[in-house]
Amino acid sequence: MRLSECLGRRNALIVNGWINVFGALLEYFSKAMASPELLIFGRLVLGAVMGLSTGLVPMYLMEITPTKYRGAAGTLHMVAVAFSDWFSLFIGLPEILGNTQSWPLAFAFPGIPALLLCCILPFCPESPKFTLFTRGDASKAVLDLKRFVDDNEAEYMFEALEREAIMINEGPGTYKQIFTERSLRVPLLISIMVMITQQFTGCSAVFAYSTDMFLNAGIRGQMARFSTLAVGIAYFLFALTAPFLIERAGRRILLIFQLSMCSLSLTLLSFFMWLQNFGGHVWAGYATIGALIFYMCVYGIGCAVPWLITGELFPTKYRASAITGRFIFNAYVLIKPFLSRCFRCLVIILRCLDVLSSFSTACWQFIKLHTVYYCQWMWSCFCILGFTRFFKPSTINLALNSFPIFYRNTRQTSNGHSSGNPTESQITNQRSITNANPTNKRYSIL
């Protein structure tokens, strides 16, 4: 995210968009040039683009959005991701672009919206926070504010930004400070844990092996692919509810609900698959489909929360570094396929040696559809639920930089300041200050 600090949030998105176009062109011409290396390199480029956009988009949206709509704006990124998931399934159908003649178009399709983005973003304003805090250009920040709201509200918002700049003594934050500053350790821990939570729900396995699950349930050929597409559409439709629920229910409640329901749905999924594979119950295959659809629905409701709260927990000068650190830590999921293959090889060896044959046969059926993952995610969800319940504070209607004041290092305790997690009374007091002025509630911090 150093790119966003050097170029700005908007300009970094433009650069990211052109890189996306470049990667899409590489993939498109890979077939014509008979070069699989070009295809691989294009995939690497698009992977880098995905990593950049994952941090840049929520940051930009949250910094240009008034406080009242901040939560909804922060979820729009994952709503767009959910749309992309089902749309990629759609264009990947053999009847659309997923055939031997048209697959380069399917691979290069991400370059089209990226090109549109590069054409539209230059006409959009830069984040006023970045303009004032990083560039120190007060006049440009005021002009950017006036493009969002009327003159009176822009003046009030600019005064709030100036007070914020004085309060936090804005300066460039570093990765080292993210890990060494005591006041940032708890927000960092929360950000990392909620990101791990999303992987512990088993989302990667469900997305990758949903078609296999439908085939296992007795749905064959084209209908299995269409069923997978229907699951993706259900995921998108329920993700659409996140912007409306995030401010009404709260981040913590929404996250707890998602994890609880994911645990329930994965438990049912494992149980029905066991009944089908070892009990011989045909109806269990269709119950598996129901559990899978239920999982996708509840996962979509809370999938945006982890990507939202990092920007809320850290002050402006640390935000870019914190988002980068969170995403890099989340890359641990790259290890997961390796561990899966190792476990698969272990079961193959057991089968060859005829050691614990019944156990290895059972494990092989579960591993084939990654049900072993589901069992692990199920218990992991319960563990994370406790962490979320006691450590993740509610941030509804709090200004972006008002939350970190609750986290003070232990040295401040001796000076009479509070330390540790925010109490409910502290959060209530902060909300009362925000609610005292209706304009302040909506526009005090972008």
C-alpha positions, 0 to 999 in steps of 0.5 A, a space after each residue: 500500500 505504499 503505492 497509495 501513499 505515494 500516488 494517492 488512493 485514486 491514482 493508485 487505483 488508476 495504475 492498478 487498472 492499467 496493470 489489469 488491462 496489461 495482464 488481460 492482454 497477455 492472457 488474450 494473446 497467449 492462445 494466438 501465440 501458442 505460449 502457455 508461459 504468457 498465460 501463466 505470466 498474465 495470471 500472475 499479473 492479475 493476481 497482483 492486481 487482485 491483491 492491490 485492489 483488495 486494499 485500495 478499493 475499501 480504503 478509498 471508499 471509506 475515506 470519501 464516504 460520510 460516517 453515516 454511510 461508511 459501513 455500507 460503502 465499505 461492504 460494496 467491495 465484497 458485493 462487487 466480488 460476489 457479483 464477479 464470482 457468479 459472473 465468472 461462473 456464468 461466462 465460464 460455461 461451455 455455452 458462453 465462453 468456456 469452450 476451446 474457441 472462446 476461452 481467451 475472451 473469458 480470461 481477458 474479460 477482466 480487462 474490460 471493466 478495468 479499462 472503463 475504470 481507468 477512463 472514469 476515475 480521472 474525473 473523480 476527486 481524490 480522498 480529502 483525507 489523503 490530500 490534507 494529511 499526506 500532501 498537506 494541500 488544504 485548498 485542494 482538500 476543500 475543493 474535493 470536499 465540495 464535490 461531495 457535499 454543499 459548501 456549508 457542510 464542506 466547511 464543517 467537514 474541513 474543520 473536523 479534518 483539521 482538528 483530527 490532524 492536530 489530534 493525531 499528529 499525522 505523519 507517515 506510518 511504517 510497517 515496523 510501527 504497526 507491530 511495535 506500537 503498543 496502542 496498535 497491537 490489539 487492533 492489529 490482532 483483531 484485523 488478522 483474526 477476523 481475516 483468518 476467520 473467513 478462511 476458517 469458514 471453508 469458503 475456498 473449498 466450497 467455491 472450488 468443489 461445489 460442482 463435485 458436490 453436485 455430481 456426488 449428489 447425483 446431478 450430472 453434466 450440464 445441470 451440475 454446472 448450472 447448479 453451481 451457477 445458482 449457488 453463486 447467484 444466491 451468494 451474490 443476492 445475500 451479499 447485497 443485504 450486507 450494506 443494509 445490515 452492517 450499520 443496523 446490526 453492527 459488525 460484531 453481531 453480523 460476524 457472530 451470526 455469519 460464523 454461527 450459521 456457517 458452523 451449522 451449515 458445514 456440520 449439516 453438510 458433513 453429516 448429509 455427505 456421511 449419510 450418502 456415502 456410508 449410509 446409502 441414503 439417496 435423499 441425503 445427496 439433495 440435503 447436501 445441496 440444501 446445506 451448501 446453498 444455505 452455507 453460501 447465503 449466510 456466508 454472503 451476509 457477513 463476508 464484507 466485515 473483515 475487509 471493512 474493520 481494518 480501515 476503522 481500527 487504525 488512524 489514517 497514517 497507519 491505515 495503508 500499512 495495516 491493510 497491507 499487513 493484513 492482506 499479506 498475513 491472509 496469504 497464509 491460505 496459499 499453504 492450505 493446498 500444500 497441506 491438503 496434498 500432503 494429507 492426500 498422499 498420506 492416505 494413499 500410502 495407507 491404502 497401498 499398505 492396507 493399514 487401517 484400510 477402513 479408516 483410510 477409505 473413509 478419509 479418502 471419501 471425505 478428502 475427495 470433497 474436502 469434507 476434512 476441511 469442513 470439520 476443521 473449519 467447523 471447530 475453528 469457527 467456534 473458537 473464533 466466535 469466542 474471540 469475536 464476542 469478547 475482543 471485537 468492539 462495535 464501531 457503529 457510527 464512530 468516526 474513522 479515527 475515534 476508535 483507536 483512542 480507546 487502545 492506549 499502551 500500558 505506559 499511559 495507565 500510570 498517567 491516569 489514562 485508560 487502557 485496554 479494550 473500550 468499555 460499553 460506556 466509552 463507546 456510548 459516550 463517543 456515540 453521544 458526542 457524534 449524535 449531539 450534532 446531526 451534521 457531525 454524525 453524518 459528516 464529521 469524518 469522511 
